């Protein structure tokens, strides 16, 4: 996927392999969006940069949704 293209919510769901509710939760947490009229789009390079920045944050200050997994279920 080109990183400069704009994705819809279903395309972003597929890109991140998450459900729609997770996308809405991430938006409330600051996930970068592009508004075009009433439509919301997502730029892949902005999403990857935002996720990388969230990954570098102190785990104590991270929202529970983005905290690194500490246990592993088999």
C-alpha positions in Angstrom: 0.0 0.0 0.0 1.2 3.4 -0.9 1.8 5.5 2.3 0.6 8.7 0.8 -2.9 7.5 -0.1 -6.0 8.2 1.9 -7.8 5.2 3.5 -11.5 4.9 4.5 -12.4 3.4 7.9 -12.9 -0.1 6.4 -9.5 0.1 4.6 -7.9 1.2 7.9 -9.6 -1.6 9.8 -8.0 -4.0 7.3 -4.6 -2.2 7.4 -4.5 -2.4 11.2 -6.4 -5.6 11.5 -8.8 -4.2 14.1 -12.5 -3.7 14.5 -14.5 -0.6 13.8 -14.9 0.3 17.5 -11.1 0.2 17.9 -10.7 2.8 15.1 -13.2 5.1 16.9 -11.4 4.6 20.2 -8.1 5.4 18.5 -9.6 8.5 17.0 -10.6 9.8 20.5 -7.0 9.1 21.6 -5.6 11.3 18.8 -5.3 9.1 15.7 -4.6 11.6 12.9 -7.5 12.0 10.4 -8.2 14.0 7.3 -11.7 15.4 7.0 -13.1 15.8 3.4 -16.5 17.2 3.7 -18.4 14.8 5.9 -16.0 12.0 5.2 -13.1 10.9 7.4 -9.9 9.6 5.8 -6.6 8.3 7.2 -3.1 8.8 5.7 -1.1 5.6 6.1 2.2 7.4 6.8 0.5 9.6 9.5 -1.0 6.5 11.1 2.4 4.7 11.2 4.1 7.7 12.6 1.4 8.2 15.3 1.6 4.5 16.3 5.4 4.7 16.5 5.2 7.7 18.7 2.7 5.9 21.0 5.0 3.0 21.1 7.8 5.2 22.4 5.8 6.7 25.2 6.2 5.7 28.8 3.9 2.6 29.4 2.4 4.2 32.6 1.1 7.2 30.6 -0.3 5.1 27.7 -4.0 4.4 27.5 -4.8 0.7 28.3 -5.7 0.0 24.7 -2.2 0.7 23.5 -0.1 -0.8 26.4 2.3 -3.5 25.4 1.2 -7.0 26.1 2.9 -8.4 29.2 1.3 -11.8 29.4 1.0 -14.4 26.7 -1.8 -16.9 26.6 -1.2 -20.2 24.8 
